[in-house]
Amino acid sequence: MRKKRQFIEGAFYHVTSRTNDKIRVFENRLGRKIMLITLQDAKDKFRFRLANFCIMPTHIHLLIEPSEGTNLSMIMQWIKTRSAKRWNFTHGSTDHVWGARYFARAVKNPQEFESVMDYIDQNPVKAGLAKTPEDWQASGAFYRFHNITGLVGVPDTHAKYSVLNFNRHHI
């Protein structure tokens, strides 16, 4: 039996999810575009803040804060289902796209928030996919560096939100 997830209202979560059998679903531009469109559609459908994200060939990282009345499980189920349907439709497939359940961990303090932000930003660099975080177009670092609004917050908003949330909720 699966352990029930514990959620803290108002918390940011570092969420990761892997593709089925680590298949390189998001290796090419089309795969990453499918995921980017899905994330934007999720932002339009659900109420949450996306402080950071990174789409890697075999997995995704999100730093997400569901708003009051919005459930992280509901958001993630929708993102995984919608992206799988889009990927399968585009590729003429019926296979499973996503592997096991997503992993989510509450971020406990502002220092951990900054550490998770950096970890997510550095993922494509450590994997040899980009020279700098802002070079990886399927990432929050790229969006922040190029002041692309709508999906992630504009520069410096994550620091303001993290301090407010940690002071307010004492995680």
N, C-alpha and C positions, 0 to 999 in steps of 0.2 A: 504494500500500500504506500502511495506517495505521501510524503510529508506535506502538510498544508502550509502554504506560504503565509508569512506574517508581513503585513504592510503597515507603514506608519504614515498617516495622512500628513501631507505637506513636506515629505522627505524627497530628496533626489535619490534615484537609484541608478547604479551602474548595471546595465543590462547587457548580456551577451547571448547570442544564439548562433549555433553552428548549423551548417548545411548537412544534409543526410550523407553519411559516409565521407564527409569532408570533400564532397564534390565541389569543384571550383565554379560554382554557379555565377558568382559575381566577378569573375576574372576579366571579362571583357566589358567594353563600354556599355553595350546593350544591357547586360545583367545589372550593372551598377545603376543605369538609368531607370530600370524597372524598380529597383529598391528606392531610389531617390523620389520617384513619382509616388510610390506607395507611402513613403514617410510624409511627403507633403499632403497627400490625401488624408492620411491619419491625423495630421495637424488640423486639417479643415473639418474633420468629422468629430474628433474628440478634443477635450480641453486638457492640454498639457504643455509644459515647457520642455524644449529640447535644448539643453545647454551645450551638448556636444554629441557627435556621432562619427563613426568611421565604418565604411563598407569595405571589407576585405574580401579577397576571393572566396574564402570558405566560411566566413562568419561576419557578424555585425557587432558593433559596440554602440550603445546609446547611453547618454547621461540624461535622464528624464525625470521630470517632476509632474506626476498626474495632478490636475487641479481638483479641488473639492468636488466630490460627487462623481469623479472619474476613476475608474479602476485600472490599475496597471495590467492585470491579467486580460481584461477585455481589450485594451489597446494592443497588447502583444499578440493575442489570438487573431485580431483583425489584421495586423501588419503581416504576420506570418501566412495567414490564409490568403490574403489579397495578393501578396508578392508571389506566392506559389502558383496561384491561378494565372497570374499574368505571365510568369516565366514559362509555365507549361503551355499556355496558349501560344505564346510567341515561338516556342520550340517544338510544337506539335507533340508534346509529351503528356503522360499521365502519372509520372513517377512522383515520389515524395521529394520535396525540395528541402525541407527542414528536418533535422535530426531530432534529438531528444528535446525535452522541455528547455525553455530559456532559463538562464541563470540571472538572478537579480539580487543585488546586495545594497542595502541602504547605506548611504554615505553619512558618516557620523559627525563630521565637523568640517569647518572651512579648510583646514589643512588637507584633509583627505579628499575634499572636493577638488582642490587644486592638483593634488597628486593624480586623481582619476582623470582630470582634464588632460594633464600632461601624458599620462599613459595612453589614452585614446589618441591624442595627437601624434605620438611617437610610433604607433603601431605600423603604419605603412613605411616609415623610415627604417625601423628595425627589421622589417620583412624585405627590405631592398626594393620596394616598389616606388619610392620617391626619395629625393635628396633631402628635402625639408618637409615638415608637416603640411605647409601651405601649398606644396606642389601636388598633393593628392586631391584631385577634384571631388572625390566622393567622401569628403570629410568636413567636419565643422571647422577645422583649422583653415581650409580653403575658403569657406564661406565667410568666416570672420576676417581673414586677411584681405579679401576682396570686397568687404562690406556688402555682401549679398544678404539681404534681410528676408524674413519670412519663415525660414526653416529653423535656423538657430538664432539666438539673440545677437544683437549688434555688439561690437567690441566693448568689453568691460561690464556688460550687464550681468554676466555669470557671477562675478565677485560680489556685486550688490545683492543679488538674489541669494547667494549662499549664506552671506552673513545674516540677512534678514531671516531666512528659514532656520538657521541653527540657533539664533537667539530666541526665536519664537517657539520652537518645538523641543529644544533641549534633547536632541537625539543622543 
